[in-house]
Each structure stands twice: as C-alpha cells, then as structure tokens.
Amino acid sequence: MRISFCGAARTVTGSCFLLENGGSHILVDCGMFQGNKEIRERNDNPFPFNPAEIDAVLLTHAHIDHSGLLPRLCNEGFKGPIYTTAATQALAGIMLPDSGHIQELESEWRNRKRARAGEPTLPPLYTAVDAQRCLDQFVAINYNEQFDLDALKVCFHDAGHILGSAFIDITAEDENGTPFTIRFSGDLGQKKQPIIKDPVTGGNPDYIVLESTYGSRLHEERAARLELLAAAIKNVAARGGKLVIPSFAVGRTQDLLYHIKTLYMNNKVPRIPVFIDSPMAVSATEIFRDHPECYDKETRAMLSMNKSPFDFDELRMVRSVEDSKALNAMEGTAIIISASGMCEAGRILHHLKHNLWRTDATVLFVGFQAEGTLGRRLQSGDKEVRVFSEDIVVKAAIKSIDGFSAHADANGLVEWMQSTESKPKAVFLVHGEEESVNSLSSKIQEQIGVECLAPLLDESFEVNATGIRRSGAASAKQAVVDDLYNQVDQAWKQLHQRWTDGAENLPLDALKGLVAQLKALDQWVESADKADKAG
C-alpha cells in the first residue's frame, strides 16, 4: 500500500490522504486549506492525483478543513461514493453549500478588483449549487460496523470531536497475504466534553496517522474553564459591554450553550441575553437535536427529563441580516456568539468592527486560531487590525480559554495511543504546526517508544505488514527547501507590510544586520553553485 500526504502536512488545515492499494485509489478526507493567503492559495493548485481515478472518499467529519474541497473534487471528475456517518452527512448538508456561497462572494470581490486592473475574471473554487450536487454522493455508515471497500476492510469509530466525527481503521493485506491496519485519527476529541461521547479507545492498528493540533499544549480542567467563562461573563456584565465570542458553528457553539446554561441554572453569573448570530450555527444546533444517538449519558439523562441542553430563556437565535445588524445598535450588555471561529469570514467580522474599539467589550477566543488569521493576530496582541478595509484600534479586552477545544491535548493524544492493545510500528504526525508536531513526536517517543514521522506535503510512503519505506526522497528534500523559502518570503511580506503601514519604530540596526546576512547567504549560494558546476 502507498500512502501520500496531500494536505495537513506540517500545517493544521487541508486534510487529505491518498491510499493506493492494488488498483484502488481511496481518499481519506478532502479538506480546504485555511490560514494566511499563501496557505489558502493551495486550494487553487491542481490536485496531486486525478479526481476521476479516485474510487471512494472516507470522510472523518464535517469541518471544512476536512471536507471543504469535496465539491471541487466532484466537479473535476470524481464520481464515487463519499462514506461517512449519518450525523456528518447531515452537517455537511449545511456546511458545504455555505462554503460554496462564501466562494462565490470571494470570487465576486476578487473579480471586481481584477476588472479594475484590466485582468480576466476567474470562476469561484466552486458554487453552492456544486456543493449541493456533491451531497448526492454521500453514503451513511454506522459506527463499529466493518464494511468491504474493494480489497480493503473499513470501520468507523467515534472520535469524540464533534457530532458524527470518526476515526477510521483501514485493513489491507500485503503481497504475502499478511493483514495490517492503518488508523486515521481524523480530529480526536478530548474526554468529558459535554453532549457527545468520549473517543473510542483500544484496537490494534499497525500504523496511526495522528492529528497534532495541540501536540505542544495542555488544556485547562473542566472546572477551570467554567470559572474562566464565568469570570468573562461577570466582567463584561459589570462594565455593561458586549462579550463577543468567535466560535465554530458546529460543535463549539453547542458546547458553549451547554456551559452557559449550566452557569445560569446554578446562578453562577448574571443571566444576560445570549445571541447566536450564525445561520449555520442555528441550523447545526437543530441537527444536534436530531442525533441523540451521539449523546453521552449525561446529556441523555437531561433529555429524559425533557430538558434540552441547548434551550434557555435568555437565548435568542439570529437568522436574518436585519436582526444581525440590530445587535450592533443594541444598548446594554449581552453575549454574542458568531462565526467564523478564526474571524476570517462571516458575521463575526461585523461584531468585531463594532466592538474591538470599545473599552467595555471583551473578545473571548475558545478555539484554535490558525497562523495568519485575524483571530491569531488578535490573540497575539496586535493593537491595530484591519476589518472590512478599515483600520480598527484594539481597545477591547482579548481573552482566551484553551480548554473548550474539541481537540485532545498532548496528554490526551498520548493516552489515546497507549490504549491500543499493542504498540503501533510507527506514527505519522499530521494536522499540526511545526512546534506541535515536534513536541508531540518527542513525547510519544519518550513515553511509548514508537517511531514518529512528520510527512512533508505530497510526500509518500510504502506501507506493509512489516514496515514502511519512504518514496520520493528527492522530492521531500525539495519540499524542505520550498518550505524554508516560503517562510522567508512570508516573513519579508509581513515586514514590508508593517513598513508600508508606517511603522515608526523599526529597529534600524537589526535591519542592517538582516541585509548583511542576506548578502552573505547569497554569496554562499553563488559559491556553492560554482563549485557544483566545476565538479
């Protein structure tokens, strides 16, 4: 079997893994790249495979960084089934058309800019209609029921990340007829999350493709995160301002409702109005209600007493644009939960524009913020940001609570690995930034004694019952060079932007030193090139 890492390699987004086994071509996930402009531009690159040759897709869950390029895949020739759980199928039914609508809006904006520059217009990545058509290829699969896919045996297990999320065991036979299993973690949840069940443990995979989003971090305990949330609500209520919470529409928003209701029921905080200003989050909450089979015991007990984990008197669901705009003119204190969670699109941008400059407001981050996103810049302490082409001075309090993440932390990932019946032969670390990958790799090797590999983008490995072998080593080396060049290029662009924005305090001595280093590096490359040609 050959496995190629077509996304989420040394970065968090764009999950996509190609399995080639005999004559079969199977994808695990086909996600969109999210983050800074350089990363997002990968969505426009040609697929490193022929979509028409893909026999099937196995989808771990509905988040766009795992599912977001499926409509494009179908547009370019993929005709096969997309296997996933019933809950994921339902969530994708709202998330993919919404993503298509966003692609249309972004394309319209870019094309206006291109037209003014006399450049030809370009079509969107895909449209809402394309996304709707792609949904016809979805096939619902139950947890824990193995099925045959060509010469492979496939089984979905509850990953405890969001409603319907799964990790997938894929079993094949090598040339000697010896079976071996590769486990794709998808996004793995942390234990004791509200509403949904904990991740399933156990099994006996030979290899694990493991996410590493929080591979270098530990989450707060549940009691600690509730205290932090309560403190944020009390603080903003005392100041009479808005508590603006950028939140993923699926999973995180429903968790927040559960926790806020718990605080209200126990009289831990003032019962101020709560607005969910995200049509997708409203629709996703309705889908959560339709899939109680995914609930944990605590939530099922609540339902047995006719108590919904999502409903309370102070909660208002906002669907229309008019009602959304009215929130910004509303006086008094309130909690506004809106998407997108990384502040890259959606109604959250309007709420940030109207509240970031206010000293009585608080912006509370409760999820991962990818490098290059507005959310990451705010979280990192930028004092001025650009929203809708307008420079906004940040005077609001900026707070973060890591413990609400739907991802397992470093200890949770190691504990999940330790639950298997025997040690895997190797682990491929994906879906993480460099620091997280390196930290988790060290932790796994120290505590479990398993070899860890961090694949590069489009790197491939041959896998069988006895071991693994890298393929395309030369291309992997080139990928390292390309990655370093891209980092230098991105760092220069950021510095140049600050320069053109009129930064007054640039360290001139450091800049002179940088120029000298670049000149020395250029001379070294020139000398090495001459030596190669002479040799």
C-alpha positions in Angstrom: 0.0 0.0 0.0 1.1 3.5 -0.8 0.0 6.5 1.3 0.5 10.1 0.1 0.1 13.1 2.4 -1.7 15.6 0.1 -2.6 18.0 2.9 -2.4 18.8 6.7 1.4 18.2 6.4 3.3 20.5 8.8 0.1 22.6 8.9 -3.3 22.3 10.6 -5.6 22.5 7.6 -6.2 20.8 4.3 -6.5 17.2 5.5 -6.3 14.9 2.5 -4.6 11.5 2.3 -4.4 9.2 -0.7 -4.3 5.4 -0.3 -3.2 3.3 -3.3 -3.7 -0.4 -2.9 -3.6 -2.6 -5.9 -5.8 -0.9 -8.4 -7.8 1.0 -5.8 -7.4 4.8 -5.1 -9.1 5.9 -1.8 -9.0 9.4 -0.2 -9.4 9.9 3.5 -10.8 13.5 3.7 -10.5 16.2 1.1 -10.3 19.4 3.1 -9.8 23.0 2.4 -6.6 24.9 3.4 -7.3 27.8 5.8 -5.0 30.4 7.2 -2.8 33.1 5.6 -3.0 33.9 1.9 -0.1 31.7 1.0 -1.8 28.6 2.6 -5.2 29.5 1.2 -3.8 29.7 -2.4 -3.1 25.9 -2.2 -6.8 25.4 -2.7 -6.4 26.6 -6.3 -3.5 24.3 -7.0 -4.2 21.2 -9.2 -4.9 18.0 -7.1 -1.7 15.8 -6.9 -3.9 13.0 -8.3 -6.6 12.6 -11.0 -10.0 13.0 -9.3 -11.6 10.8 -11.9 -9.4 7.9 -10.8 -10.5 8.1 -7.1 -12.8 5.2 -6.3 -14.1 6.4 -3.0 -13.7 9.0 -0.2 -13.8 8.2 3.5 -14.8 11.4 5.4 -13.9 11.7 9.1 -16.1 14.6 9.9 -17.8 17.7 8.5 -15.4 20.5 9.4 -14.4 22.4 6.2 -10.6 21.8 6.7 -11.6 18.1 6.2 -14.5 18.3 3.8 -14.2 21.7 2.0 -12.7 20.6 -1.3 -15.1 17.7 -1.9 -17.3 19.8 -4.3 -14.3 20.7 -6.3 -13.2 17.0 -6.4 -16.6 16.1 -7.7 -16.6 18.9 -10.3 -13.2 17.6 -11.6 -14.4 14.1 -12.3 -14.8 12.1 -9.0 -18.0 10.0 -9.4 -17.7 7.6 -6.5 -19.2 7.3 -3.0 -18.3 9.5 0.0 -18.6 7.3 3.0 -19.3 9.0 6.4 -21.6 8.8 9.4 -25.3 10.0 9.2 -24.6 12.9 11.5 -21.6 14.1 9.4 -23.8 13.7 6.3 -26.4 16.0 7.8 -23.8 18.6 9.0 -22.1 18.6 5.6 -25.5 19.3 4.1 -25.4 22.8 5.6 -21.6 23.4 5.7 -20.7 22.6 2.1 -23.4 24.8 0.5 -22.5 27.6 2.9 -18.8 27.2 1.9 -19.9 27.4 -1.8 -21.7 30.6 -1.1 -18.6 32.0 0.5 -16.5 31.0 -2.5 -19.0 32.9 -4.8 -18.8 36.0 -2.7 -15.0 35.9 -2.5 -14.8 35.3 -6.3 -17.1 38.3 -6.9 -14.9 40.5 -4.8 -11.7 39.3 -6.4 -13.1 39.7 -9.9 -14.2 43.3 -9.3 -10.6 44.0 -8.3 -9.2 42.2 -11.3 -11.6 44.0 -13.7 -10.3 47.4 -12.4 -6.8 46.2 -13.1 -7.8 45.1 -16.6 -7.2 41.4 -15.8 -9.5 38.5 -16.8 -12.1 37.3 -14.3 -11.8 33.9 -12.6 -14.6 31.4 -11.6 -15.1 30.6 -7.9 -13.5 27.5 -6.5 -17.0 26.0 -6.5 -20.5 27.3 -6.0 -23.4 26.5 -3.6 -25.0 24.5 -6.4 -21.8 22.5 -6.9 -21.8 21.7 -3.2 -25.4 20.7 -3.2 -24.8 18.3 -6.1 -21.8 16.8 -4.3 -24.0 15.8 -1.4 -25.8 13.3 -3.7 -22.6 11.1 -3.5 -22.7 10.8 0.3 -23.4 7.3 1.8 -24.2 7.0 5.5 -22.2 4.4 7.6 -22.8 3.3 11.2 -20.1 3.3 13.8 -18.3 0.0 14.6 -19.7 -1.8 11.5 -16.9 -3.1 9.2 -17.5 -3.0 5.5 -15.6 -4.0 2.4 -14.2 -1.4 0.0 -12.5 -3.3 -2.9 -9.8 -5.3 -1.2 -9.9 -3.2 2.0 -11.9 -3.6 5.2 -13.0 -0.3 6.7 -14.5 0.6 10.1 -15.6 4.0 11.5 -15.3 4.6 15.3 -16.5 7.5 17.4 -13.7 10.1 17.6 -15.5 12.3 20.2 -14.5 15.5 18.3 -17.8 16.9 17.1 -21.2 15.3 16.3 -20.7 12.4 13.9 -16.9 12.6 13.9 -14.9 9.4 13.4 -11.5 7.8 13.3 -11.2 5.2 10.6 -9.4 1.8 10.7 -8.4 0.5 7.2 -7.1 -3.1 6.9 -5.3 -4.4 3.9 -3.2 -7.4 3.0 0.4 -7.2 1.8 1.9 -9.2 -1.0 2.3 -12.2 1.3 -1.3 -12.1 2.4 -0.5 -10.7 5.8 -3.1 -8.3 7.1 -2.1 -4.9 8.6 -4.2 -1.9 9.7 -3.7 1.9 9.3 -5.8 4.1 11.7 -6.6 7.6 10.6 -7.4 9.7 13.7 -9.2 12.5 11.9 -9.6 15.1 14.7 -9.6 13.4 18.1 -11.8 14.9 20.8 -10.9 15.3 24.5 -12.6 13.2 27.2 -15.5 14.5 29.2 -16.7 17.0 26.6 -20.3 18.0 27.0 -23.1 16.5 24.8 -21.2 13.9 22.8 -19.5 10.6 23.8 -15.8 10.3 24.6 -13.4 9.0 21.9 -13.4 5.2 21.5 -10.2 3.5 22.7 -8.5 0.2 22.1 -8.0 -1.7 18.8 -4.7 -2.9 17.4 -3.6 -0.7 14.5 -0.1 -1.3 13.0 0.2 2.4 11.9 -1.6 5.6 13.1 -2.0 8.8 11.2 -2.4 11.1 14.2 -3.5 14.7 14.4 -1.3 17.0 16.5 -3.2 20.3 16.7 -2.5 20.7 20.4 0.6 18.5 20.5 2.6 21.0 22.5 -0.2 22.2 24.9 -2.3 21.1 27.8 -5.9 22.2 28.3 -7.4 23.6 31.5 -9.5 21.3 33.5 -13.3 21.5 33.0 -13.8 23.3 36.3 -11.1 25.8 35.5 -12.5 26.6 32.0 -16.0 27.1 33.5 -14.5 29.5 36.0 -12.8 31.5 33.3 -16.0 31.6 31.2 -17.9 32.8 34.3 -15.3 35.4 35.0 -15.6 36.8 31.5 -19.4 37.0 31.7 -19.3 38.7 35.1 -16.7 41.2 33.9 -18.5 42.3 30.8 -21.8 42.4 32.6 -20.3 44.7 35.3 -18.9 47.0 32.5 -22.2 47.0 30.5 -20.5 45.9 27.3 -20.7 43.0 24.9 -18.9 39.7 25.2 -18.1 38.7 21.6 -17.2 35.0 21.2 -15.9 33.9 17.8 -17.0 30.3 17.6 -17.1 27.4 15.1 -20.7 27.0 14.1 -20.5 23.2 14.5 -19.5 21.7 17.9 -18.1 24.7 19.7 -21.2 26.8 19.7 -23.3 23.9 21.0 -20.7 23.3 23.8 -20.9 27.0 24.8 -24.7 26.9 25.0 -24.4 23.9 27.3 -21.9 25.6 29.6 -23.7 28.9 29.7 -26.9 27.2 30.5 -25.1 25.3 33.3 -23.8 28.6 34.8 -27.2 30.2 34.5 -29.1 27.3 36.1 -26.6 27.3 39.0 -26.8 31.1 39.4 -23.1 31.4 38.9 -23.3 34.5 36.7 -25.8 37.3 35.8 -28.4 36.0 33.3 -27.6 38.4 30.4 -29.1 37.9 26.9 -27.3 35.4 24.6 -27.4 35.7 20.9 -26.3 33.0 18.4 -25.7 35.1 15.3 -24.9 32.5 12.7 -27.4 30.9 10.5 -25.2 27.8 10.2 -24.9 27.5 13.9 -28.6 27.7 14.3 -29.1 25.0 11.7 -26.3 22.9 13.2 -28.0 23.1 16.6 -31.2 21.7 15.1 -29.1 18.8 13.6 -27.6 18.2 17.0 -31.2 17.8 18.3 -31.9 15.2 15.6 -29.0 12.9 16.5 -29.3 11.9 20.2 -27.6 8.6 19.3 -24.3 10.6 19.5 -25.0 12.0 23.0 -23.2 11.0 26.2 -25.0 9.6 29.3 -25.2 13.0 31.0 -27.0 14.6 28.0 -29.3 11.6 27.5 -30.3 11.9 31.2 -31.1 15.6 30.7 -33.3 14.7 27.7 -35.1 12.0 29.7 -36.3 14.8 32.0 -37.5 16.9 29.0 -34.6 19.3 29.3 -32.7 20.4 26.2 -29.0 21.1 26.6 -29.4 24.0 24.1 -32.5 25.9 25.3 -32.9 28.6 28.0 -35.0 31.7 28.4 -32.2 34.2 27.6 -31.2 32.5 24.4 -32.0 34.1 21.0 -31.3 32.6 17.6 -30.5 35.2 14.9 -31.0 34.3 11.3 -31.8 37.4 9.3 -29.3 40.0 8.3 -31.6 42.8 9.7 -31.6 41.2 13.1 -27.9 40.7 13.0 -27.3 44.4 12.2 -29.7 45.3 15.0 -27.3 43.7 17.6 -24.7 46.3 16.8 -27.1 49.1 17.6 -28.4 47.4 20.7 -27.5 49.1 24.0 -26.7 47.2 27.2 -24.7 44.0 27.9 -25.0 40.8 26.0 -23.2 37.7 24.9 -22.8 37.4 21.1 -21.6 34.1 19.7 -20.9 34.2 16.0 -18.9 32.5 13.2 -16.3 32.1 11.8 -14.3 30.8 14.7 -11.0 32.1 13.3 -12.5 35.5 12.3 -11.8 35.1 8.6 -15.4 35.4 7.3 -19.0 35.6 8.4 -20.9 37.9 10.7 -18.3 37.8 13.4 -16.3 40.4 11.4 -19.2 42.9 11.8 -19.3 42.4 15.5 -15.5 42.8 15.8 -15.7 46.0 13.8 -18.3 47.4 16.1 -16.7 46.2 19.4 -12.9 45.9 19.1 -12.5 49.7 19.7 -14.8 49.7 22.8 -13.1 49.6 26.2 -16.2 48.0 27.7 -16.2 45.0 25.3 -14.4 41.6 25.6 -13.5 39.3 22.8 -13.2 35.7 24.0 -11.4 33.0 21.9 -12.5 29.5 22.7 -10.9 27.6 19.8 -7.7 27.2 17.8 -6.6 30.2 15.8 -4.5 29.2 12.7 -1.4 31.1 11.7 -2.2 34.1 9.5 -5.8 34.5 10.6 -7.3 37.6 12.1 -8.1 35.6 15.2 -4.4 34.7 15.7 -3.4 38.3 15.2 -5.8 39.5 17.9 -4.8 36.6 20.2 -1.1 37.5 19.7 -1.8 41.1 20.9 -1.9 43.2 17.7 -3.0 46.7 18.8 -4.5 47.6 15.4 -6.1 45.3 12.9 -7.9 45.7 9.5 -11.5 44.7 9.2 -13.5 45.4 6.0 -10.7 47.6 4.7 -10.9 49.7 7.9 -8.1 50.1 10.5 -9.5 49.3 13.9 -7.6 50.2 17.1 -8.0 47.3 19.6 -9.2 48.6 23.0 -11.4 45.7 23.9 -10.1 43.1 26.3 -8.8 40.0 24.4 -9.1 36.7 26.3 -8.7 33.0 25.5 -9.8 29.7 27.0 -8.0 26.7 25.6 -10.0 24.1 27.5 -13.0 24.4 25.3 -11.2 23.0 22.3 -12.8 20.0 20.7 -9.2 18.6 20.1 -7.4 16.3 22.6 -4.3 18.0 24.1 -0.8 16.4 24.2 -1.6 14.2 27.1 -4.9 13.1 25.6 -3.3 12.1 22.3 -0.6 10.1 24.1 -3.2 8.4 26.4 -5.4 7.5 23.4 -2.3 5.9 21.7 -1.5 4.0 24.9 -5.0 2.4 24.9 -4.2 0.2 21.9 -3.6 -3.5 22.5 0.0 -3.3 21.3 2.4 -0.6 20.2 2.0 0.5 16.6 5.0 0.2 14.4 5.0 3.9 13.5 3.0 7.1 13.8 2.6 9.7 11.1 2.0 13.1 12.7 -0.2 15.5 10.7 -2.7 18.4 11.3 -0.3 20.4 13.4 2.1 23.3 13.2 5.9 22.7 13.4 6.1 23.2 17.2 3.2 21.0 18.0 4.5 18.2 15.7 8.0 18.3 17.2 6.8 18.4 20.8 4.3 15.5 20.3 6.9 13.5 18.5 9.3 13.8 21.4 6.5 13.0 23.9 5.4 9.8 22.1 8.9 8.5 21.6 9.8 9.1 25.2 6.6 7.7 26.8 5.7 5.0 24.3 8.8 4.3 22.3 7.2 4.5 18.9 8.9 5.9 15.8 7.2 9.2 14.7 7.4 10.7 11.2 6.3 14.2 10.2 5.5 13.9 6.5 6.0 16.8 4.1 3.3 18.0 1.7 2.9 15.4 -1.1 5.4 13.0 0.5 4.6 9.3 0.0 5.4 6.1 1.9 5.1 2.4 1.0 3.5 0.5 3.9 3.1 -3.2 4.6 2.8 -5.6 7.5 6.5 -5.5 8.3 7.4 -1.8 8.0 7.4 1.4 5.9 9.6 2.9 3.3 9.8 6.5 2.1 9.3 7.1 -1.5 10.3 10.2 -3.4 13.1 11.2 -1.0 14.4 13.8 -3.5 11.0 15.5 -3.8 10.9 15.5 0.0 14.2 17.3 0.2 12.9 19.8 -2.3 9.8 20.3 -0.2 12.0 21.3 2.7 13.8 23.9 0.6 10.5 25.1 -0.7 9.0 25.3 2.8 12.0 27.4 4.1 11.8 29.7 1.0 8.1 30.2 1.7 8.8 31.0 5.3 11.4 33.6 4.4 9.1 35.1 1.7 6.2 35.3 4.1 8.3 36.9 6.8 9.5 39.5 4.3 6.0 40.3 3.2 4.8 40.8 6.8 7.8 43.1 7.5 7.2 45.0 4.3 3.5 45.5 5.1 4.4 46.9 8.6 6.9 49.2 6.8 4.4 50.5 4.3 1.8 50.9 7.1 4.1 53.5 8.5 5.8 51.7 11.5 7.9 54.4 13.2 10.0 52.1 15.5 11.6 49.6 13.1 15.0 48.6 14.6 17.5 50.0 12.0 20.4 48.1 13.4 18.6 44.8 13.1 17.5 45.7 9.6 21.1 46.4 8.6 22.2 43.1 10.1 19.5 41.3 8.2 20.7 42.9 4.9 24.3 41.8 5.7 23.1 38.2 6.4 21.1 38.0 3.2 24.2 39.2 1.2 26.4 36.7 2.9 23.8 33.9 2.2 23.6 35.0 -1.5 27.5 34.9 -1.8 27.5 31.4 -0.2 24.8 30.1 -2.6 26.7 31.6 -5.6 30.0 29.9 -4.4 28.3 26.6 -3.9 26.7 26.8 -7.4 30.1 27.5 -9.0 31.6 24.6 -7.1 28.8 22.2 -8.3 29.3 23.3 -11.9 33.1 22.9 -11.6 32.7 19.5 -10.2 
